[in-house]
């Protein structure tokens, strides 16, 4: 025979609450690096300020460059990023620093 019992806690029928997952160490490191890049880009106020971003042995140059470009795009700043020694030299983009590669634009 089935047994029926009255429960005095209606929260049993509520939907389960999702548990927050902890971020992985790689994700935490990426977020920390992006925050450092935001602070660095905020310090670049004119074309005279140029900074060197040195890479650690574990860093991949393309990944770091992409992160710099993404953070700069989010902040609305256009950066010139050039390879230099064991890292990148970054500064504000100027007409002189803009790349002249590719097909020339058509004159109007």
Secondary structure, 3 states (H helix, E strand, C coil): CCCCCCCCCHHHHCCCCCCCCCCCHHHHHHHHHHHHHHHHHHHCCCCCCEEEEECCCCCCHHHHHHHHHHHHHHHCCCEEEEEECCEEEEEECCCCCCCCCCCCCCCC
